[in-house]
């Protein structure tokens, strides 16, 4: 789950999918997910999957990353499909349902910058949820970077060896405990910054992409 | 409800960045994989303890939305995932408080009591949420079984096979109803696989949770001080 890479591709790449309006993409996504949920036909599911793969190829999205993201649900679905007795066709349909819905979402997030996606979702979600999504997204990078440097430090000191489980648990819990304290500091600082900028319980979003803003200038 | 509470009471506005940061913390913690076991930690109980029962569901919802956008959670099961994660957070908080109060009389050391509460709370909550997840699968099983029978019937019809398996529609649906009562056999292997593998995950999570709370208690105990204690002091 490399959020930084996803964000870079969504904001910096240029393809047909990147240029499509957010609402068009969301409408496509809704139709696709509704079809995936309602059908049990393997042929239809493969066709929807092929459609999103074609869109990804035409939109010059990194196919390996797209497939990697889409295959997360497969891990759990495979376990379910193998251990239950619902028959081969249902097992394949179940696997495809998870894979195709994740594939369609990965296509959307790899071609739409998050602020635009949240601005569009803000029309249907409660305001507070939208603000929280936006803040979580911003803080995700700060916390992930902090955890990354902590883990690197621990690894360099040989604290994350699986041969010494007690040492591993102690180091990992110290790192995560420090991360909790760091997170609280970040939250407090974030609130102060927002207050200085005139935050009164509502964040305003732009509806244009960074590229559009640049070209307008 | 929590969202209305924040909007109606300005003092809760300060908590918005905190909810966001805890949601981000849970998401980042989920990226740490215990490699030999291919298990990723959750820390939902720690999040519940830090946020409390009103704000924890908000963080759970945000975590699930972001996970589903990344293809990790599944957009079609967003609702049930949200309910399970919220229950973990709120249940974890309640058990932590409950066990902490019960053990106050015989565990005098604050740190040991907190660690014990988190350890036991995490084990119980994760066990309950796994059982709930199996319950959800169990309730979905009749539908899957019916679809499986339909597929089998269609395959027989395509091949032009007339056998004892291709009954008329009425008989077929009656047969499905009978099967619905025997369904546990369909998911028995899945349930036993999950119940064999999951306790290891619960144990890792409980040990890590207890150690993290122990660390916070040592470094910044005021984060774990309850409102009552704050008023008293």
Interface residues (C-beta under 8 A of the other chain):
Chain A: X1 X3 X6 X33 X36 X37 X40 X69 X70 X72 X73 X79 X80 X83 X84 X85 X86 X87 X89 X90 X93 X94 X97 X98 X101 X102 X103 X105 X106 X108 X109 X117 X126 X127 X128 X129 X131 X132 X133 X135 X136 X137 X138 X139 X140 X142 X143 X144 X147 X151 X162 X169 X170 X172 X173 X174 X176 X177 X178 X179 X180 X181 X183 X184 X186 X187 X188 X190 X191 X194 X201
Chain B: X3 X6 X7 X10 X13 X14 X16 X17 X18 X19 X20 X21 X22 X23 X24 X25 X27 X28 X29 X30 X31 X32 X35 X36 X43 X46 X50 X58 X61 X62 X65 X66 X68 X69 X70 X71 X72 X74 X75 X76 X137 X141 X144 X145 X147 X148 X150 X151 X152 X155 X185 X186 X187 X189 X190 X193 X194 X207 X208 X211 X212 X214 X215 X216 X219 X220 X223
